[in-house]
Every structure is written in C-alpha cells, then in structure tokens.
C-alpha cells in the first residue's frame, strides 16, 4: 500500500508533544485538527487519500500559530500502516498528548443484503482501526506520561437503527472496547473519553443510491468545538462520556 508523508513545516522547532487525529482530512476530524492547531498544539493527521491530506495541509498552514502540523496517508485498519506511524513517532521522539480515534465509514442497507466483504470493510474502518491505532500509541507512551484517548463513535453505538445492522454492530463493538479499555487502564495516567455525536453535514452521507435529507443535521465545526472544549482542559478534571444531539 502506498504510504506517503505531506509535511507542513510551520516553524523550525523540535516537537515533543503531539496530538494524533485519524480521519482528519474532512468533516469532524478536519475541524478538530484545525481547532487544535489554532490553539497552538502540534498535530499529526492521518487519512487514506493523499489529495485530501494535501488540501487539509493548505488549511492548516493558514491556521497555524507557533505550532507544527504533520500529515500521513494511513489506513488505520492496516497494521503495517499503523506500525509505520508508530515508527515515525519514535524516530522523531514525538510523544502523544491526545489521540482522537475519529476515522470511520457508514453503511445503510437492508439486513438481508449483508456480505462478508461489507462486514469486513465496516468493521475494519470502525473498530479494527481504532484498536490497532490505540494499541500502537499505548505501547509508545511511557507509564509516567499522561495520555488522553478520545474514541469518537456515533449515537448508533447507543441504540439500534433500522438498515444500520452492520454499522451499529461495529459501533457497539467500539463502545464495548472503549468501556473495557477504560476499566483496564483505571488508576493509570490514561484518560479514556467516549464521544457519541449524532448526524452531521459531512461527506459521510455521500452514499450511492441513497438520498438522505441532511439539511437539519449538525455543523461539524460546531460539534468539533464542543468536543475540543470538553476534552482539552488545563485543570484536573476530565469528562468520560459526551453525547451530542441536534435539536429536533
């Protein structure tokens, strides 16, 4: 698989702390990354498509204030790609402050149309990748360093929905993983935050043969602001679960 790096050298400084955002080239992930950069935090954005990474890089360059942004093409469901991200972090002596597990794809169809290929695709993007990337970052983070892991899922992880059987199954699995991870890491310097956003106006809904009205869905920039404000704090408090719904 092609693996490339798009560099944005905003300032010649040696980075020590960095935030990692998967699925950071569009929608909610892009908005989260942009807010972090505007606040002066260094970021590493992961995405599958190099052209989207290049477009995001242009935006980040405009937003940066005394910080540094990196972007890499990476399929987080591919262990080889994830290991290369880990190697990059090690080679450059970067330590992760925040990991935003944001990547994911949707699937909306009748239950009887499920296939092995569809199941593999949805589970790889929505749960396998989350587990692989989290495991890699945890293995690189010293016990004495604080690390916040933000698993961004969906309200579909909280209830079952018609024509979302595979998607809900993947998201419920991600929720179970998040809860178990929180239990395992209790008492350590790892903060595990679960985020359950409702429908947003993003490319997530660009699905062939489906015409969904998303005109009343949430603005991803506004959702990102709520998440970043709740997660990135300077005091001793932290949230554990965030559910964000649009007004009816």
Order of alpha helices (4+ residues) and beta strands (2+ residues): beta-beta-alpha-beta-alpha-beta-alpha-beta-alpha-alpha-beta-alpha-beta-alpha-beta
